[in-house]
């Protein structure tokens, strides 16, 4: 029993000191809006910020946000909606296909059209610089007719798939 209490105390000390405030970079508010062909994006589209600077942090950063039903989003790095550290970032966007009540995703409903870092590198709309004043991102994703058709088909398939299995998520 005594060894167990000692082990538990050691775990607690490591957990409390493992991620000291000094290890985290200061963040600044980053908000944005996402539209698809001029229309607000649906809830659940993920917006990622990839640092264009050399990270030397103890804990690498992975700022991201998720759109609400109006296409608005706030970036989170460490704590909910805290923004991102100062620096230049490359933006990628994914619309993960939800699989019913599962916490897992079934792919990008955009088919990877906006998640390719190399392709986004040359597009100014996929660049943002965060400074002490924060940053605002406005993205209007343009879908080609083929992408629009594939996107609508993927959304329909995802919606139809929600009815399969043991749950009827549509209430029918």
N, C-alpha and C positions, 0 to 999 in steps of 0.2 A: 504494500500500500504506500509505503514511504517513497519508493522509487517512482511509482506512478505520479504522486504529487509533485515530486521534483521534476520529472519529465514534463508534466503539464505546466509547471511554472516556467520552465525553460522555453517551451513553445510560446507561451504568452509573452515573455520578454522579447523573443525574436520577432513575433508578430507586431508588437507595439513599436519596436525600434527599426524594423526592416524597411519602412517606407517613410523616412523622416521628411518633414516639410522642406528641408534644404535640398532634398533630392528631386523636387518637383519644380519645373520652370513656371514663372509667372505667366498667367493666361490673360487674354484680352477678349472681349465679347466679339463673336462672329455670328452674324445672322444672315439669312438669305431667303430667296424665293426661287422656286423651280417651276418652269412652265414647259409644256410639251406642245410644240407648234402653236404657241400663244395661249394655251389653256392651262390652268393650274394643274400641277401634277397631283396624282392621288396620294393618299396617305401611304407611307411605308417605303418610299423611294429613299435609298441611302446615298448620302453625299460624303465622300472621303477626301481628306486633305493629306497629301503625301509631301513631307518636307523635301524641299529642294536644297537644303543646307545639310552639312555634315553633322549628324547627331553625335554628341559626346556624352549624352545623359546616361545616368545609371539605369534609368528605365526609359526605353524608347517610347516615343509618343505616337499615337494613332488617332488623331482627331477625326471625328465623324459626326454627322447629323442625320436625322430622319424627318422626312416631310410629314406635315399634318394634312388634313383634308383640303386645305387651301393652297398647298404647295410651299408653305413657309417652313423653315427649319432653323435650328440653333445648333451650333457646333459644340461638342463635348470632347474634352481631352481627359481630364481626371475625374471631375464631378459633373453631374448633370448640368448641361447648358453653360459651362464655365468658359467656353471659347477655346482659343488656341494660343500657343506661345508665339512670340514675335518671330517673323521670318516669312520667306516666300514658299508657296505651296503649289503643287499641281493637284488639280481636282479630277476625281473620277466619280462616276455615278452608276449605280446598279439598282434594279428594281427586282428584289428577290421574290421568287415565286413561293408563296406560302403553301405548305402542305397540310391543309386542315388544321388540326390543333397541335400538330407536331412543331417542336422548336427548330426543326431543320428546314432548310430551303431546297427547292428543286431546280435552281438555276435562275439566271437573269432574264426577266421578261423583255429586256431590251436586246437580248442576244449578244451581250458584250459590246454593243456599239459605242458605249461611252465609258467603259471601264478599262480601256487599253491605255496605259500610261504613255507608251511610245507615240501612239496616234494623237493623244491629247497635248503632247509636248509643244506642238507647233500652233496650237489654237489659243489665242489670247483669252477667250472666254473661259478657258479651263485653268487660268492662272489667278492667284490671289496673293496679296502681300498683307500680312497682319502686322500692325504697328501698335503703339501704345493707345491709339484712339480706337483700336479694334478694326473690323472690316465688315463690309456688306457685300454679299455675293448675289448676283442676279444671273441666273442661267435660263436660257430658252433653248431647249433641245429641239433640233429640227430632225424629223424623221423623213427619210425618203419614202416614196410610195411602197416600195418593197418592205422597208422596215416597219412602216405603219401597218401593213397587212400582216406581217409576222407577229408584231406586237399585239394586235387585236386577236389573232388566232391563239397566241400564248395565253392571253388573259381569259379568253373563252374556255380554253382547255383547263386552265387553273380553276376557274369557277365550276366547270363541270366535274372536275376531279374532287372538288370539295364535297360533292354528294356521294362519292363512292366510299366504301368501307362501312364502319359501324356507326358513323354519325351522319345526320342529315343537317348540314350547316345552313341550308337555305330555308329550312322550316317547312318544306313541302312534304 
